[in-house]
């Protein structure tokens, strides 16, 4: 994922993973990674820009929720374009998609 170049914060994979882990496992912005200072902590707001000022905190980023959503959709658009154009990527996704989520019939 990429933020616009004018943003004070540019996404880092470990930060995104730490944010995901905090939300999924703790319903919190904090994760095991953030507690070990291995990633930044995301705090969310509904304004237009991400806010990151190292002089205030090295480890906290104020993430614009609307911008995060837009950036995610942008990343998915790039991924889908790559998927159409790259046969090896398409083969990899096709192999993995079968086990991503499965629904089985339930009979009571």
C-alpha positions in Angstrom: 0.0 0.0 0.0 1.2 3.5 -0.7 0.1 6.8 0.6 0.3 10.0 -1.5 3.8 11.4 -1.5 2.6 14.6 0.4 1.6 12.5 3.4 3.7 12.8 6.6 3.5 9.0 7.0 4.2 6.3 4.4 2.9 2.8 5.1 5.3 0.2 6.3 4.4 -3.5 6.1 5.1 -4.2 9.8 3.0 -1.2 10.9 0.0 -2.5 8.8 0.5 -6.0 10.1 0.7 -4.7 13.7 -2.5 -2.6 13.2 -4.3 -5.7 11.7 -3.2 -7.9 14.6 -4.3 -5.3 17.2 -7.8 -5.0 15.6 -8.3 -8.8 15.0 -6.8 -10.2 18.2 -7.3 -7.4 20.8 -10.0 -5.1 19.4 -7.3 -2.5 20.1 -4.7 -0.4 18.3 -2.1 -2.3 20.3 -0.5 -5.6 19.3 2.3 -7.8 20.5 4.4 -6.2 17.8 3.7 -2.6 19.1 4.3 -3.7 22.7 7.8 -4.8 21.6 8.2 -1.5 19.7 8.5 -3.4 16.4 5.8 -1.3 14.7 4.0 1.9 15.1 0.6 2.2 16.7 -2.2 3.5 14.5 -4.7 5.9 16.1 -7.6 6.7 13.7 -9.4 9.9 12.9 -11.8 11.0 10.2 -9.8 13.9 8.8 -8.1 14.2 5.4 -4.4 13.5 6.2 -2.3 11.1 8.1 -0.5 12.9 10.9 3.0 11.7 11.9 5.4 13.9 13.8 8.5 12.1 15.1 9.2 15.0 17.5 5.9 14.2 19.3 6.1 10.4 19.1 8.2 8.0 17.0 5.7 5.2 17.6 2.3 6.7 17.1 0.7 7.7 13.7 -2.7 9.3 13.4 -4.2 7.5 10.4 -7.0 9.2 8.4 -9.6 6.4 8.1 -11.0 7.8 4.8 -7.5 8.0 3.3 -6.6 4.5 4.6 -9.7 3.1 2.8 -8.9 5.0 -0.4 -5.3 3.8 -0.3 -6.4 0.2 0.3 -8.8 0.3 -2.7 -5.9 1.8 -4.7 -3.7 -1.1 -3.7 -6.4 -3.6 -4.7 -6.8 -1.9 -8.1 -3.0 -2.3 -8.7 -3.1 -5.9 -7.5 -6.0 -6.8 -9.8 -4.3 -5.2 -12.7 -1.1 -7.1 -11.9 -3.2 -10.3 -11.6 -4.6 -9.8 -15.1 -1.1 -9.1 -16.6 1.1 -11.6 -14.7 0.4 -15.3 -15.4 2.7 -16.5 -12.6 0.9 -14.3 -10.1 -2.4 -15.5 -11.4 -1.4 -19.1 -11.0 -0.2 -18.5 -7.4 -3.5 -16.8 -6.5 -5.5 -19.6 -8.2 -3.7 -22.2 -6.2 -4.2 -20.4 -2.9 -7.8 -19.1 -3.4 -9.2 -22.6 -3.1 -8.2 -22.7 0.6 -8.8 -19.1 1.5 -12.3 -19.7 2.7 -14.5 -22.7 2.5 -18.2 -23.2 3.1 -19.5 -26.7 3.9 -23.1 -27.8 4.0 -24.5 -28.2 7.5 -27.1 -30.8 8.2 -28.8 -30.8 11.6 
